[in-house]
Amino acid sequence: MITVAYQSRDVYFLKTFGSRLRQYRLHQRMTQEELAELAGFSRSYYTEIETGKRNISLLNIRRLAEALDIPVKDLFDFPFE
């Protein structure tokens, strides 16, 4: 298994993305399990995304946006450093 060392700005980005995702999930009154199921993920995989521990693919980002019924761009509506 290859381990990737992230820079602090990468960690910030992943955690901020996860936080943004959490905001949308809670706004729609979904549990992690419900959103994970809608997007086709396991709950543990989804939890790693939301906590910033997982760097996901563009296709999985699209699946999350579709499950939340929002445009993909809305998931990136936060300041980048």
Contacts in CASP RR format, 6 or more apart in sequence:
PFRMAT RR
TARGET T0000
AUTHOR 0000-0000-0000
METHOD contacts of the structure
MODEL  1
MITVAYQSRDVYFLKTFGSRLRQYRLHQRMTQEELAELAGFSRSYYTEIE
TGKRNISLLNIRRLAEALDIPVKDLFDFPFE
4 55 0 8 1.000
6 14 0 8 1.000
6 55 0 8 1.000
9 81 0 8 1.000
11 52 0 8 1.000
12 81 0 8 1.000
13 80 0 8 1.000
13 81 0 8 1.000
14 52 0 8 1.000
14 53 0 8 1.000
14 54 0 8 1.000
14 55 0 8 1.000
15 51 0 8 1.000
15 52 0 8 1.000
16 78 0 8 1.000
17 49 0 8 1.000
17 52 0 8 1.000
17 75 0 8 1.000
17 76 0 8 1.000
17 78 0 8 1.000
18 49 0 8 1.000
18 50 0 8 1.000
18 51 0 8 1.000
18 52 0 8 1.000
19 50 0 8 1.000
19 78 0 8 1.000
20 75 0 8 1.000
20 76 0 8 1.000
20 77 0 8 1.000
20 78 0 8 1.000
21 49 0 8 1.000
21 50 0 8 1.000
21 64 0 8 1.000
21 75 0 8 1.000
22 50 0 8 1.000
24 68 0 8 1.000
24 70 0 8 1.000
24 74 0 8 1.000
24 75 0 8 1.000
25 32 0 8 1.000
25 35 0 8 1.000
25 50 0 8 1.000
25 68 0 8 1.000
28 68 0 8 1.000
30 38 0 8 1.000
32 43 0 8 1.000
32 46 0 8 1.000
32 47 0 8 1.000
32 50 0 8 1.000
33 43 0 8 1.000
33 46 0 8 1.000
35 46 0 8 1.000
35 64 0 8 1.000
35 67 0 8 1.000
35 68 0 8 1.000
36 42 0 8 1.000
36 43 0 8 1.000
36 45 0 8 1.000
36 46 0 8 1.000
36 47 0 8 1.000
37 43 0 8 1.000
38 67 0 8 1.000
39 46 0 8 1.000
39 60 0 8 1.000
39 63 0 8 1.000
39 64 0 8 1.000
39 66 0 8 1.000
39 67 0 8 1.000
40 63 0 8 1.000
40 67 0 8 1.000
41 49 0 8 1.000
41 60 0 8 1.000
41 63 0 8 1.000
45 54 0 8 1.000
48 54 0 8 1.000
49 56 0 8 1.000
49 60 0 8 1.000
49 64 0 8 1.000
61 72 0 8 1.000
61 75 0 8 1.000
62 72 0 8 1.000
64 75 0 8 1.000
65 71 0 8 1.000
65 72 0 8 1.000
65 74 0 8 1.000
65 75 0 8 1.000
END
